[in-house]
Amino acid sequence: MCEVLKKKLDAKNISYTENNSVEEMLSLGIEQVPVLRVNDTLLKFGDAVGWVNQQKETAE
């Protein structure tokens, strides 16, 4: 996972699961990383950063 995106998620205390399975990514149509999956929506890096920035910090 991209360190920038990881740091942003961690800073907002947003839990996530890192998936490095190339086979699964290809089956989802992901050809370029990083991609953040929110529910069933795949967000490319710029959109993912925008989404994270809009989130309020969650309690741990």
Long-range contacts (C-beta under 8 A, 24 or more apart in sequence): 1-33, 1-34, 2-33, 2-34, 2-45, 4-49, 5-34, 5-36, 5-45, 5-48, 5-49, 5-52, 8-49, 8-52, 8-53, 9-52, 11-57, 12-52, 12-55, 12-56, 12-57, 12-58, 13-57, 13-58, 13-59, 13-60, 14-52, 14-55, 14-58, 15-58
